[in-house]
């Protein structure tokens, strides 16, 4: 799943510029996962930024989902901040002198953490 903020932030959609109406339409379409319709909006644009954004959408289309659905169902966050923060915490713990964390054990620790967060272990029955 591609981070929603990664799609619309200054590195991507908002870098395209041009018509505010078209940018708002593109954002609304992407929010519900409509990549092809978004590409159609920019089909006639010759600006390099628009072409780069369309290339970005084509490259990541398999990771662009219906964010509205995922958010409404509470299935996941549409941003990547929580995941990035967790990765930084794990990285720091591995590097602590004398720590019991071992890089080879990280996949197992993450699997247990996911199981715990999904209520599969550690929750009272």
Residue pairs with C-beta under 8 A, 6 or more apart in sequence:
1 63
1 65
1 70
1 76
2 60
2 63
2 64
2 65
3 78
3 79
3 80
4 31
4 67
4 78
4 79
5 78
5 79
5 80
5 81
6 12
6 80
7 13
7 30
7 60
7 64
8 14
8 27
8 30
12 53
12 56
13 23
13 26
13 27
13 30
13 53
14 23
15 49
15 52
15 53
16 23
16 26
16 42
16 45
16 47
16 49
16 50
16 53
17 47
17 49
18 45
18 47
18 50
22 41
22 42
25 41
26 38
26 41
26 42
29 37
29 38
29 41
30 38
30 64
30 67
31 67
31 68
32 66
32 67
32 68
32 69
33 64
33 65
33 66
33 67
33 69
35 57
35 61
35 64
38 57
39 54
39 57
39 58
42 50
42 53
42 54
45 51
57 64
67 78
69 75
70 76
70 78
71 78
90 101
90 106
90 109
90 110
93 99
93 101
94 101
94 102
94 103
94 106
101 109
112 121
115 121
116 122
116 123
